[in-house]
Amino acid sequence: MSKLYFKIFVFILTITLPSNFTSAEYGKIKGGRAAKAGEFPFIGHITFQTENNMGNVCGCSLVTTSKVVTAGHCVMEWVNGQRKIHDVKTGLVFFGTLYLMSDDGQQSAVESVKYPKEIRKKKLGGVMHDYATATLVTPLKITDTVQLMKVYSTDKTEFKHGWDEMVASEAPCVIIGWGATDFKLVNKTTLVSSGVNKFLKTTLVHTWDEERCARFAGPPQDNMLAFGEICLLGVTHGETTLPGDSGGPLMCGDYVWAVCSSMFVDASGTKPFHFLLHWHYLNEYLYPMGSSGSTIRPEISIPLFFIILFLR
């Protein structure tokens, strides 16, 4: 695939929490601009009621009309060190809206969830194999504001090759989510939101190559690089994901590549936040062997002024 193609449009989603919902150690977008209606029609958010009767909200992407993909920790919690799956009967997804838990789009209850058996908390924070899908009770209807996510390829080898080429192109990317309106520092290092903007937002980020990302990947027993963990950093200093953005999609060009994983928030804006590629989980969770996903190939029409701009 032409590296020029990847320099055109790159989008990443992350989702935030309303102030009366739990965020634990996970986050909201800081900075950026307001998203437009229908700009990211594959983006939604998924909610569950937790054991303490609090709400939990994460981002998600529409794989098929009856399946979404999100982060693994979005469908569970750890109680006294033990993994506990959220009550599936309390699960809801929201699509086709720019607002958190709004009734101006489409909704569906969650029927079941699926996640890797290897999922566990890392010793130094974060989650191993932080990946999950949810099947919906009622299929969503495809409209101008609700669309399936598009992947580069449903073949794992082609998918990974496409991702490596995208990173090599050094094209900037974008993150998307419901950003917080106010922030405060805790212990001089942790950035915490004290309010939320319930309107969807977006901002630019860079991707890191694997060698650079390895410095922040943790010890060997907690290292997810071999399974597709990637590093991102805001193009504008300090613009980043924050707790609650987990589960949202990473989009580069017209393709969705990854989900936002668990993270430690760096108030300095110099340390990366992590996403997990669909690559390792592509055929077991998203598109079983023999099925066809929603894909876009490189043969697209690019306005001449973009070509001139990027060839300079």
N, C-alpha and C positions, 0 to 999 in steps of 0.2 A: 504494500500500500504506500502511496506517495506520502512523504513526510509533510508536504505542503498542505495536504488535506487536514492534518491534525492541528495546523496552526490557525484554523478558521474559527471554530466554535467549540469551547470546552466547558462543560458544566458539572458541578458536584453538588449533591444535596446533603444537607444535614437538618435535623428537626430539633426544635427546642421544647421546653416544658412550660406550661402555665405556672404561675407562682404558687398555686395550691397543689401542685403535683410534685411527686418525688423526682429528684435528679441524681441522688447518690453522688458518685464520682464522675459522672458523665455530663455533656454540655450544649450550649447555644451559640449560634453564629454571632460574632462581634464585627460590627461594621457593615459595609455593603450598601446596596440599593434595593428598592422594592421590586419584587418580581411582578410580571404582568400576567393577567388572566390567560390560561392556556399555554403559557411559555414552557412549563414543565409538566405536561399532562400525565406523565407516568408516576408522578410523586404523590404519595399519600402519607398518612400517619396511622399508627396502630396503638391502641390503648388497652390496658388491662387493669383490673383492680388487684392490688397487692394484699398480702396477708393481714396487714395492719389497716386495711380499708382505705389506703391512699391510692391515688391514681398513678399510673406509669405510662408515659407517652414516648414513642420512638418514631423515627422516620421509616418508610418502607417504599418499595417499588412494585409496580404491577407486572408480574411475570406472564400470567394468563388472566383471563377474566375471573378466575376463581382461585388464584394463587398469588401471594405477595412474598417478597424476600426482605429480611431485616437482619439485625444483629442478634446473635444468640442470647446475649444477656437481656435482651428486650422481652423475652418470653419466659424469663425465670428470675429468681433472686436467690441469694445465699443466706440461709438462716442458721446461725451457730456453725458456720462452716459447711453446712450441707446444702446441696442444690435442691431448690424447690420450684417446680414449674408453676407459673401463674394459672389461676383457674380459667380454663379455656372458655367457659361459659360467660365470662365477663369481657371477653375480647371483642373489640370493634375496630374496623378500619374506616378511614375517611378519605375520599378522593374527589377531585374536581373542584377544590376550594382553595382559596388563598389564606383562609383563616383556620386557626386551631379549633378542632371539634365543632365545626360549623355545620348547619343543616342546609346550606345552599348548594351542596354537592351531592355525592352518592355515599351511602353507608352500607356496610354488611357486617354481620356477626362472624366471628371466627369459629370454624368447625374443629380444626385440629392444628397442631404444630409439629414440626420435624426439625431436629438439630443433630449435630455430630455427637456420637457417644463419647468422643474424646474431650468434649468441652469441659473446661475447669478454670478456676481462677489462677492467674500467675502469682508467683510468690512476691514479686515486686510491683504488683498492680496490673490491671488489665485482665483479659480473658483469652485463653487458648481456644482456637477454632470457634471464634465468636460469630457464628453464622446460623441462620434459621429461616425456614419458610413457614407460612401459615396458609391453610386451605380455608376458603370462605364458604359460608352457608349458602349465600345468594350470589351468583355471578354478577359482576358489575357490567354495565352497558357501555360500549365504546362510543364516545362522543368527542366533540372538539376539545373538551377539557379533561377527558379520561382516555388515556391511550396506554398500550402495552409498552414496556421498556424495550429498547432495541440493543442487541449485543453484536459485537464484531463478528463472532462466529460461535456456533454451538459445538465446534470441534476444539478440544482442549489445546492441541498443538497450535492450531491457527490462532486461537484466542491469545495464547501467551506470546506468540510471535508478534501479533498486532500490538499488544501492550508494550513489549520491549521497543518496538519501533516508535511508538508514541512518546515514550520516555526519552528516547534518543533525539527526537525532534525538538525537545526542550520547549514545547508549546505551553503557554500558560493555560491554566484551567480555572474553573469557577466553583464555589460552594454555594449551597442554597439552604435556607431554613428560616425559622421564625426567631429572629434575633432578639436578644435582651436589650432593654432600653437603658438600664443603669447597671453599673458594676462596682464592686468593692474588692479590696485585697484582704485576704485572710492569712495571717502569719507571714505577711510580706511576700508571699510567693503564689498563693492560689487565688485565681480570679473567679469571683462568684457573682452571678446576676442577682439583682434585687428587684427586678421587674422584667416584663417581657413585652415585646411588640408582637401582637398576634397576627401580623401581616407577614407573608412570605418575603424573604430577602435573599440576595445573592451577592457574591464577591469573588475576586480572582485569587487563585493559588498556583504554586509551582509543584511539580512532581520531583521527587529525588530519585537518583539511581540507587540500585541495591547496595553498592559499596558504601555510599554515604549513609543510607538508612540503617545499615548494620551496626553503626556506632550507637544507635538508640534502640536496638532490637532486644536487649536484655541477654541474660545468660543462656547457654545452649539449651537447657531444659525448658526454658520459657520463650524460645525464639521461634517466631512464626514466619520468618522470611521464606523458608522452603515451601510454605503453604500459601504464599501470595500476599503476605502483609506488606504494605507499602507506606511510604512517608510523604506527607504534603506539608507545605508551609505557605502562609499568605503572601501574595505579591506585595501588598501594602503592609508595612510593618505593623504587627499587632492584630491584624484581622485574622480570625481563626474560628474553629469550632469550639464549642463549650458544652458542658454537661446537658444532655437531652438531645443532641444532634445524632446520637447513635442510631444505626440502622438505615440512615439515608443513603441514597446512591451517589456514586462518583460517576460523572458523565464527562467524556472527552469526545469532541466532535458530536456526532449523533448517537454515540454508543454509551451504554451504561456498563461500567467496568467493575465496580466494587461497592461494598457497603461500609459505612462509617463504623469503626470498631470502638471499643472502650479506650479511654485515654486518661492521661494526666494533663491538666490544663497548665500551660506555661504562660504566666503573666508577662514575661519579657518578650514574647512573640518570636523567639529565636529557636525554639525546639519544635520538632514536627508533631503533627497529630497523625493518627494511623487509620488506614482503611484496609479492608481485606478483599482481595480480588475474587471474583466469581470463578476464576480459572480452576482451582482445585476441586470445587464443589459443583461444577457446571452440569455434569451429566447425572449425578446422583440426586441433586436437589432441584435444579431448575428445569433442565430438559433431559428427561430419561432417554437413553440410547434409542434411536429410531424416531424420536419426536422432533418436531421442527419448531424452533423458537422464532421470535420476531427479530429479523436481522436486516441490516442495511449494508449494502456493498459500496465500494468507493466510487462507483459511477454516479456522481452527483453533479448538478449544475452549480458552478461557482461564478458569481459576478466578476466581470473583468477587472473592476477596480480592486477587488481583493487579491487577484492574481498579481496585478502590478505592484500592489503594496507589499506583498510578502516575497516578491522576487527581487526587491531592491537590496 
